[in-house]
Amino acid sequence: MVRHASLFSQLVALFHRQRFYELVYRHRAERYAKGFSCWDQFVAMLFCQLAQARSLREISSGSMSWSTDIAPNAMRDLCTTTSDVGLPLAFRGYN
């Protein structure tokens, strides 16, 4: 049990993961996803919004600082390199 959870981890805990995955399944959002799950992308985008990140390097550096605090298994792919952060966004088909 975490005695002193970060503010960001408390915010992430407000979102019901089971409900999130139900919506992902209903909309088939992960059918073409490789490497990142929708939850990982959601947490990364939430972090970017709150941190007002302007570049992939800021996102990667910031995520490395808090990834062990919230969910090391959920965010294992986010903290590898800056190029890994941009790839899922480019290939999701939202362009």
C-alpha positions in Angstrom: 0.0 0.0 0.0 1.3 3.5 -0.9 1.4 5.8 2.1 2.0 9.0 0.2 0.5 8.8 -3.2 1.3 11.5 -5.7 -1.3 13.9 -6.8 -1.2 12.5 -10.3 -1.7 8.9 -9.0 -4.7 10.1 -7.0 -6.2 11.7 -10.1 -5.6 8.5 -12.2 -7.3 6.5 -9.4 -10.5 8.5 -10.0 -11.0 6.8 -13.3 -12.6 3.4 -13.2 -10.3 1.1 -15.1 -13.0 -1.6 -15.6 -15.4 0.9 -17.1 -12.6 2.3 -19.3 -11.9 -1.2 -20.7 -15.6 -1.8 -21.3 -15.7 1.3 -23.5 -12.5 0.2 -25.2 -14.0 -3.2 -26.0 -17.3 -1.7 -27.1 -15.7 0.7 -29.6 -12.9 -1.8 -30.6 -10.3 0.9 -29.9 -7.4 -1.5 -29.5 -7.9 -3.5 -32.7 -4.8 -1.9 -34.4 -2.8 -0.9 -31.4 0.7 -2.3 -31.1 2.8 -1.7 -28.0 0.5 0.7 -26.1 -2.8 -0.1 -24.6 -5.6 2.5 -24.6 -5.1 2.9 -20.9 -1.4 3.6 -21.3 -2.2 6.2 -23.9 -4.9 7.8 -21.8 -2.6 8.1 -18.8 0.2 9.6 -21.0 -2.2 12.1 -22.6 -3.6 13.0 -19.1 -0.1 13.6 -17.9 0.7 15.8 -21.0 -2.4 17.9 -20.5 -1.7 18.5 -16.8 2.0 19.2 -17.4 1.3 21.4 -20.4 4.0 19.5 -22.3 5.2 21.0 -25.5 7.4 18.3 -26.9 7.9 14.5 -26.8 11.1 15.0 -24.8 9.2 16.7 -22.0 6.6 13.9 -22.0 9.3 11.2 -21.8 11.3 13.0 -19.1 8.3 13.7 -17.0 6.9 10.2 -17.3 10.2 8.7 -16.2 9.9 10.7 -13.0 6.5 9.5 -11.9 6.1 6.1 -13.6 7.3 4.1 -10.7 4.9 5.9 -8.4 1.6 5.1 -10.1 1.7 1.8 -11.9 5.0 0.5 -13.0 3.4 -2.4 -15.0 0.9 -0.1 -16.8 3.5 2.4 -17.8 6.5 0.2 -18.6 6.4 1.0 -22.4 6.1 4.7 -22.0 9.5 5.3 -20.4 11.7 3.7 -23.0 12.4 6.5 -25.6 10.8 9.6 -26.8 10.1 8.1 -30.2 8.0 5.3 -28.6 5.6 8.0 -27.2 4.9 9.5 -30.6 4.5 6.3 -32.6 1.1 5.1 -31.1 -0.3 8.5 -31.6 0.7 8.6 -35.3 -0.7 5.2 -36.1 -4.0 5.3 -34.2 -5.8 6.7 -37.3 -6.9 9.9 -35.7 -5.2 12.1 -38.3 
